[in-house]
Amino acid sequence: MAKAGSQTAAKSHPVHGKDDVPVSYGTSLLAAARDEFRHTDRNLPAKQKKSDMSIPHYDAIHSAAKTMGIDRW
């Protein structure tokens, strides 16, 4: 998500640096990045968005969720 532009994820990534963190941490990070992406992408045309964010942002957040094994956030 940091590579896709999430400042929230960029700030946290070097901090945790662990193989295993609580699921609640990942869930909170996903929700924060989702909200950040939706805010950033709010003025894009609807055809360029999925779930109120750009398609690259949508793909990045869902890829991160899959990597973390989290399906609801």
Phi, psi and omega in degrees: 000327179297319179295333179277353175114007179284116178291326178299312180293321180298321180290326185272333188304308180290341183288310186284314174040032181241155178288331185225127177227161180300143179303324181299327178294313179297319179298316179296319179296316178298315180296318180294317179294320178302312180296320179297314180296318179298320178294314181299321187264008188302332183264003177289150174298148183304325183290347178261007184235156172222127183055042176066021174220161179301154181298319176299322177293318178301313180297319181296316183291323179287328175295317178297317179298318179296317179300322180277351181074029182248127180247355177222131177210000000 
